[in-house]
């Protein structure tokens, strides 16, 4: 099927938002990690302009295969560190949770929302409402960047809504909440896509000729996806803790388990 003009516009606006986010976060992360000298690679994250800068530096190094082990270890620390993904969550905090979205999770939601209201005629040059329609499509992109931000905030807070979260999304918090509630997506589904997002970043950096390390990344992907399946909240809705307490959670674990056996309640916390 040929890509239509609407598809191109949706994609272009989305990509422009993503690039703006990445550029903004170079400065934010550099300033943040300059004050966090106790963290792994903090000096490099400061000097190179955050995660994006370090990734660009590693990509250049990857052209020389002798650095592959070095690159692999840095990437593993930055994207899959111990202590419940401590380093990546520090990045999210530095970005004020407005980080590059998990594209496979966010983009289809944004695209579907736009296509519910607009079609090819909506973006034809001859359409008298063209500018208005383009503005509305861009507004939807902004909303879904905020949806992504809220998901990262929840991820960093064990999917509980931290006190004052609404103040980060003044004017849109209820809309964001409704989008997540009606998406019918689970915490496990988001975590699966987050693992894939990180592993795909990994693959973009590594020397593509190094089959050994490409295989190591795929093994890491399998390992982390297995951890997702063992996560205590894997089958719970994304916004479960908006309307429920921890006590509710302990009572509901059996209800949300796909395997109705007592052993299925013994879940481990994820580290991704």
C-alpha positions as CSV (number, residue, x, y, z in Angstrom):
1,X,0.0,0.0,0.0
2,X,1.4,3.4,-1.0
3,X,2.0,5.8,1.9
4,X,-0.5,8.7,1.6
5,X,0.1,12.3,2.2
6,X,-1.6,12.2,5.6
7,X,0.8,9.4,6.7
8,X,3.7,11.5,5.7
9,X,2.4,14.6,7.6
10,X,1.7,12.5,10.7
11,X,5.2,11.0,10.6
12,X,6.9,14.3,9.9
13,X,5.2,16.2,12.7
14,X,6.0,13.3,15.1
15,X,9.6,13.1,14.1
16,X,10.0,16.9,14.5
17,X,8.7,16.6,18.1
18,X,11.1,13.8,18.8
19,X,14.1,15.7,17.5
20,X,13.1,18.7,19.5
21,X,13.0,16.5,22.7
22,X,16.4,15.0,22.0
23,X,18.0,18.3,21.4
24,X,16.5,19.8,24.5
25,X,17.6,16.9,26.6
26,X,21.2,17.2,25.6
27,X,21.5,20.4,27.7
28,X,19.2,19.2,30.5
29,X,21.2,15.9,30.9
30,X,24.5,17.6,30.7
31,X,23.6,20.0,33.5
32,X,22.1,17.2,35.6
33,X,25.0,14.7,35.4
34,X,27.5,17.5,36.1
35,X,26.0,17.5,39.6
36,X,25.8,13.7,39.9
37,X,29.5,12.9,39.9
38,X,28.9,9.7,41.9
39,X,27.0,8.1,39.0
40,X,28.7,5.8,36.4
41,X,30.0,7.7,33.4
42,X,28.8,11.0,34.8
43,X,31.8,12.9,33.5
44,X,31.2,11.6,29.9
45,X,27.5,12.3,30.2
46,X,28.3,15.9,31.2
47,X,31.0,16.4,28.6
48,X,29.2,14.8,25.7
49,X,25.8,16.3,26.3
50,X,23.9,13.5,28.0
51,X,22.9,10.1,26.6
52,X,22.5,11.3,23.0
53,X,26.0,12.7,23.0
54,X,27.5,9.5,24.5
55,X,25.6,7.4,22.0
56,X,27.0,9.4,19.1
57,X,30.5,9.1,20.5
58,X,30.1,5.3,20.9
59,X,28.7,5.0,17.4
60,X,31.9,6.5,16.1
61,X,34.0,4.1,18.2
62,X,32.0,1.1,17.0
63,X,33.6,1.5,13.6
64,X,36.7,0.0,15.2
65,X,35.6,-3.5,16.3
66,X,38.3,-3.7,19.0
67,X,36.2,-1.4,21.1
68,X,33.0,-3.5,20.9
69,X,33.3,-5.0,24.4
70,X,33.9,-1.5,25.9
71,X,30.9,-0.2,24.1
72,X,28.7,-3.1,25.1
73,X,29.5,-2.6,28.8
74,X,28.8,1.1,28.7
75,X,25.5,0.6,26.8
76,X,24.5,-2.1,29.2
77,X,25.1,0.2,32.2
78,X,23.3,3.1,30.7
79,X,20.3,1.2,29.4
80,X,20.0,-1.8,31.7
81,X,21.8,-0.9,34.9
82,X,21.2,-2.7,38.2
83,X,19.2,-1.3,41.1
84,X,15.9,-1.3,39.2
85,X,17.1,0.4,36.1
86,X,18.7,3.2,38.2
87,X,20.7,4.9,35.5
88,X,18.0,5.1,32.9
89,X,15.6,6.5,35.5
90,X,18.2,9.1,36.3
91,X,18.1,10.1,32.6
92,X,14.3,10.3,32.8
93,X,14.5,12.5,35.8
94,X,17.1,14.7,34.1
95,X,14.7,15.1,31.2
96,X,11.9,16.0,33.5
97,X,10.4,12.8,32.1
98,X,10.0,14.3,28.6
99,X,12.3,11.8,26.9
100,X,12.4,10.2,23.5
101,X,9.2,8.1,23.4
102,X,8.9,4.4,23.1
103,X,7.9,4.7,19.5
104,X,6.3,1.3,19.0
105,X,4.0,2.1,21.9
106,X,3.3,5.8,21.4
107,X,3.3,6.4,17.6
108,X,0.4,3.9,16.7
109,X,-1.8,5.6,19.4
110,X,-1.1,9.0,18.0
111,X,-1.6,7.9,14.4
112,X,-4.9,6.2,15.2
113,X,-6.1,9.2,17.0
114,X,-5.4,11.6,14.1
115,X,-6.9,9.2,11.6
116,X,-10.2,9.1,13.5
117,X,-10.7,12.8,12.6
118,X,-8.7,13.4,9.5
119,X,-8.2,11.9,6.0
120,X,-6.4,12.6,2.8
121,X,-8.8,15.4,1.9
122,X,-8.1,17.1,5.2
123,X,-4.5,17.8,4.2
124,X,-5.0,18.6,0.6
125,X,-3.5,22.0,-0.5
126,X,-6.9,22.9,-1.8
127,X,-8.7,22.4,1.5
128,X,-9.7,25.8,3.0
129,X,-9.2,24.3,6.5
130,X,-5.7,23.0,5.8
131,X,-3.8,25.2,8.3
132,X,-6.4,24.6,11.0
133,X,-6.2,20.8,10.3
134,X,-2.4,20.8,10.4
135,X,-2.5,22.7,13.7
136,X,-4.9,20.2,15.2
137,X,-2.7,17.3,14.1
138,X,0.4,19.0,15.6
139,X,-1.6,19.5,18.8
140,X,-2.3,15.8,18.9
141,X,1.4,15.1,18.6
142,X,2.0,17.3,21.6
143,X,-0.6,15.4,23.6
144,X,1.0,12.1,22.8
145,X,4.4,13.4,23.8
146,X,2.8,14.2,27.1
147,X,1.3,10.7,27.2
148,X,4.8,9.3,26.8
149,X,6.1,11.6,29.5
150,X,3.4,10.4,31.9
151,X,4.3,6.8,31.2
152,X,7.9,7.5,32.0
153,X,6.9,9.2,35.2
154,X,4.8,6.2,36.2
155,X,7.6,3.8,35.2
156,X,10.0,5.7,37.5
157,X,7.4,5.5,40.3
158,X,6.6,1.8,40.1
159,X,3.4,2.8,38.2
160,X,2.0,4.7,41.2
161,X,0.9,8.2,40.7
162,X,3.3,10.4,42.7
163,X,1.9,13.3,44.7
164,X,1.5,16.4,42.6
165,X,1.8,14.6,39.3
166,X,-1.0,16.7,37.9
167,X,1.1,19.8,38.2
168,X,3.5,18.5,35.6
169,X,0.6,18.3,33.1
170,X,-1.5,21.4,33.9
171,X,-4.5,21.6,31.6
172,X,-4.0,18.1,30.1
173,X,-3.7,15.7,33.1
174,X,-7.3,14.4,32.9
175,X,-7.0,14.0,29.1
176,X,-3.8,12.0,29.4
177,X,-5.3,9.9,32.1
178,X,-8.3,9.1,30.0
179,X,-6.1,8.2,27.0
180,X,-4.2,5.7,29.1
181,X,-7.3,4.3,30.7
182,X,-9.1,3.8,27.4
183,X,-6.1,2.3,25.6
184,X,-6.7,-1.0,27.3
185,X,-2.9,-1.5,27.4
186,X,-1.2,-3.2,30.3
187,X,1.9,-2.4,32.3
188,X,3.5,-5.5,30.9
189,X,2.9,-4.4,27.3
190,X,4.6,-1.1,28.0
191,X,7.5,-2.8,29.6
192,X,7.9,-5.2,26.7
193,X,8.1,-2.3,24.3
194,X,10.5,-0.4,26.5
195,X,12.8,-3.4,26.5
196,X,12.6,-3.5,22.7
197,X,13.2,0.2,22.4
198,X,16.4,0.0,24.5
199,X,17.7,-3.1,22.6
200,X,17.1,-1.3,19.3
201,X,19.1,1.7,20.6
202,X,21.8,-0.8,21.5
203,X,21.8,-2.3,18.0
204,X,22.1,1.2,16.4
205,X,25.3,1.8,18.2
206,X,27.1,-1.5,17.9
207,X,29.2,-2.4,14.9
208,X,26.8,-4.3,12.7
209,X,29.6,-6.6,11.6
210,X,30.2,-7.9,15.1
211,X,27.8,-10.9,15.0
212,X,29.0,-12.0,18.5
213,X,27.8,-8.8,20.1
214,X,24.6,-8.5,18.1
215,X,23.8,-12.0,19.4
216,X,24.6,-10.8,22.9
217,X,22.1,-8.0,22.6
218,X,19.4,-10.4,21.4
219,X,20.2,-12.7,24.4
220,X,19.8,-9.6,26.6
221,X,16.5,-8.8,24.9
222,X,15.2,-12.4,25.6
223,X,16.4,-12.2,29.2
224,X,14.7,-8.8,29.9
225,X,11.5,-9.9,28.2
226,X,11.5,-12.9,30.5
227,X,11.8,-10.5,33.4
228,X,8.8,-8.6,32.1
229,X,6.7,-11.7,32.2
230,X,7.7,-12.2,35.9
231,X,6.8,-8.6,36.9
232,X,4.2,-8.4,39.6
233,X,2.2,-5.8,37.6
234,X,2.5,-7.4,34.2
235,X,-1.2,-7.9,33.6
236,X,-2.5,-4.8,35.4
237,X,-3.8,-1.7,33.5
238,X,-1.4,1.2,33.1
239,X,-3.5,3.4,35.4
240,X,-4.3,0.8,38.0
241,X,-2.8,2.7,40.9
242,X,-4.8,5.9,40.1
243,X,-8.0,4.3,41.5
244,X,-6.4,1.5,43.7
245,X,-4.2,1.2,46.7
246,X,-1.4,-1.2,47.5
247,X,-3.9,-3.1,49.6
248,X,-6.1,-3.5,46.6
249,X,-3.1,-4.7,44.6
250,X,-2.4,-7.5,47.1
251,X,-6.0,-8.5,46.9
252,X,-6.2,-8.3,43.1
253,X,-3.1,-10.1,42.1
254,X,-4.9,-13.4,41.7
255,X,-7.7,-11.8,39.6
256,X,-5.2,-10.2,37.2
257,X,-3.0,-13.3,36.9
258,X,-3.4,-15.2,33.6
259,X,-2.4,-18.5,35.3
260,X,-4.9,-19.2,38.1
261,X,-2.4,-21.0,40.4
262,X,-1.1,-19.8,43.7
263,X,2.4,-20.0,42.4
264,X,1.7,-17.3,39.9
265,X,1.4,-14.8,42.7
266,X,5.2,-15.1,43.4
267,X,6.4,-12.4,41.1
268,X,9.7,-10.6,40.9
269,X,10.4,-6.9,40.4
270,X,11.7,-6.1,37.0
271,X,15.1,-4.7,36.2
272,X,15.3,-3.2,32.8
